Amino acid sequence: MNQPSTVIIGASSGFGAALAENLAGAGHRVLAGSRRERPSTASLRHIRLDVTCAKSVGEFMQAADAHFGGEPDGLVFCASDPGAVAHAWETDTEEASRVLNVSFLGFVRIVNAFVPPMKSAGRGSIVCVGSQAARTTLDLLAVYGAAKAGLEHYTRCLAHELHGTGIRANTIGIAAETDLAQTHRAAKAKLRGHPSPLPQLPPVSDNLPLARWLLSDDAAHITGQTIEARRP
Ligand SMILES: NC(=O)c1ccc[n+]([C@@H]2O[C@H](COP(=O)([O-])OP(=O)(O)OC[C@H]3O[C@@H](n4cnc5c(N)ncnc54)[C@H](OP(=O)(O)O)[C@@H]3O)[C@@H](O)[C@H]2O)c1
């Protein structure tokens, strides 16, 4: 592949921002979307995007089409809302709805917009960022974990339905010291009345190789899988 074109959703901070810069540095043409704007460079263009808004997603998809002159080779979904940290029985349903709307339905909107044209192009690798919270019981993260469980299973079904089309879809888990990790830690500490006894998480850079590999042709045989990039 000559100069791969890659879309990264949720790229204004943390893992998405680091992956966008890393891929741009490695020769990808990158289009990044998030609510906060970041400066664009020749190889990395940032555009405003709110994944909770179908109109914004539609406009972003058209901007990607115009930018790349066709469908992207790679699509990475990193957007997530850090809210609804609470005991399961004290869930604020407004906050829960926001978490599900960004972290799960946001991906569904992106898939609805991007996958039909990618199917016509007959190629592509989709990577969505899930979490071990989908598969293990992490204290005070019932809603976050439920959103990630939905995301993970939806992606598995997406991969199954796309079998034979040339499009792959996989979920990765990460462990990194980011805004979201710090927001979760602070909210938990407030509820518990003491700081977290857990050590700091690894740097974001430790988590990038898995996503880069899944986007590459070296992973052409991998689809419908969930893989952890790094254990905390
Ligand atoms: N850090 C960890 O240890 C860890 C562990 C497991 C999974 N994850 C997952 O890794 C992914 C990246 O998170 P991170 O840790 O790097 O945290 P982060 O720095 O807080 O990144 C979250 C990203 O989501 C974007 N976002 C939030 N709402 C959005 C919306 N409505 N529309 C578009 N973009 C939106 C944010 O951009 P704007 O605010 O500018 O929109 C930001 O770029 C998330 O899916 C998270 O759940 C992280």
PDBQT file of the ligand as one rigid body, heavy atoms in Angstrom, charges set to zero:
ROOT
HETATM    1  N1  LIG A 301      -6.856   5.273  29.115  1.00  0.00    +0.000 N 
HETATM    2  C1  LIG A 301      -7.095   3.987  29.376  1.00  0.00    +0.000 C 
HETATM    3  O1  LIG A 301      -6.413   3.339  30.209  1.00  0.00    +0.000 OA
HETATM    4  C2  LIG A 301      -8.176   3.277  28.631  1.00  0.00    +0.000 A 
HETATM    5  C3  LIG A 301      -8.452   1.948  28.987  1.00  0.00    +0.000 A 
HETATM    6  C4  LIG A 301      -9.385   1.253  28.237  1.00  0.00    +0.000 A 
HETATM    7  C5  LIG A 301     -10.015   1.871  27.177  1.00  0.00    +0.000 A 
HETATM    8  N2  LIG A 301      -9.775   3.174  26.875  1.00  0.00    +0.000 N 
HETATM    9  C6  LIG A 301     -10.449   3.778  25.729  1.00  0.00    +0.000 C 
HETATM   10  O2  LIG A 301      -9.491   4.403  24.887  1.00  0.00    +0.000 OA
HETATM   11  C7  LIG A 301     -10.162   5.376  24.071  1.00  0.00    +0.000 C 
HETATM   12  C8  LIG A 301      -9.378   6.678  24.066  1.00  0.00    +0.000 C 
HETATM   13  O3  LIG A 301      -9.487   7.254  25.355  1.00  0.00    +0.000 OA
HETATM   14  P1  LIG A 301      -8.273   7.984  26.091  1.00  0.00    +0.000 P 
HETATM   15  O4  LIG A 301      -7.930   7.144  27.253  1.00  0.00    +0.000 OA
HETATM   16  O5  LIG A 301      -7.228   8.336  25.120  1.00  0.00    +0.000 OA
HETATM   17  O6  LIG A 301      -9.005   9.273  26.688  1.00  0.00    +0.000 OA
HETATM   18  P2  LIG A 301      -9.212  10.776  26.174  1.00  0.00    +0.000 P 
HETATM   19  O7  LIG A 301      -7.888  11.435  26.052  1.00  0.00    +0.000 OA
HETATM   20  O8  LIG A 301     -10.206  11.356  27.111  1.00  0.00    +0.000 OA
HETATM   21  O9  LIG A 301      -9.822  10.635  24.703  1.00  0.00    +0.000 OA
HETATM   22  C9  LIG A 301     -11.207  10.558  24.438  1.00  0.00    +0.000 C 
HETATM   23  C10 LIG A 301     -11.459  11.152  23.078  1.00  0.00    +0.000 C 
HETATM   24  O10 LIG A 301     -12.874  11.035  22.799  1.00  0.00    +0.000 OA
HETATM   25  C11 LIG A 301     -13.277  12.220  22.166  1.00  0.00    +0.000 C 
HETATM   26  N3  LIG A 301     -14.726  12.441  22.292  1.00  0.00    +0.000 N 
HETATM   27  C12 LIG A 301     -15.463  12.476  23.418  1.00  0.00    +0.000 A 
HETATM   28  N4  LIG A 301     -16.746  12.765  23.114  1.00  0.00    +0.000 NA
HETATM   29  C13 LIG A 301     -16.804  12.901  21.755  1.00  0.00    +0.000 A 
HETATM   30  C14 LIG A 301     -17.844  13.227  20.845  1.00  0.00    +0.000 A 
HETATM   31  N5  LIG A 301     -19.105  13.439  21.268  1.00  0.00    +0.000 N 
HETATM   32  N6  LIG A 301     -17.559  13.298  19.521  1.00  0.00    +0.000 NA
HETATM   33  C15 LIG A 301     -16.283  13.085  19.083  1.00  0.00    +0.000 A 
HETATM   34  N7  LIG A 301     -15.254  12.774  19.893  1.00  0.00    +0.000 NA
HETATM   35  C16 LIG A 301     -15.516  12.694  21.228  1.00  0.00    +0.000 A 
HETATM   36  C17 LIG A 301     -12.481  13.311  22.893  1.00  0.00    +0.000 C 
HETATM   37  O11 LIG A 301     -12.395  14.493  22.103  1.00  0.00    +0.000 OA
HETATM   38  P3  LIG A 301     -13.305  15.809  22.336  1.00  0.00    +0.000 P 
HETATM   39  O12 LIG A 301     -13.557  15.940  23.789  1.00  0.00    +0.000 OA
HETATM   40  O13 LIG A 301     -12.471  16.891  21.730  1.00  0.00    +0.000 OA
HETATM   41  O14 LIG A 301     -14.548  15.560  21.531  1.00  0.00    +0.000 OA
HETATM   42  C18 LIG A 301     -11.115  12.636  23.006  1.00  0.00    +0.000 C 
HETATM   43  O15 LIG A 301     -10.361  12.911  21.833  1.00  0.00    +0.000 OA
HETATM   44  C19 LIG A 301     -11.565   5.499  24.667  1.00  0.00    +0.000 C 
HETATM   45  O16 LIG A 301     -12.457   4.722  23.891  1.00  0.00    +0.000 OA
HETATM   46  C20 LIG A 301     -11.429   4.880  26.048  1.00  0.00    +0.000 C 
HETATM   47  O17 LIG A 301     -12.653   4.367  26.532  1.00  0.00    +0.000 OA
HETATM   48  C21 LIG A 301      -8.855   3.895  27.584  1.00  0.00    +0.000 A 
ENDROOT
TORSDOF 0
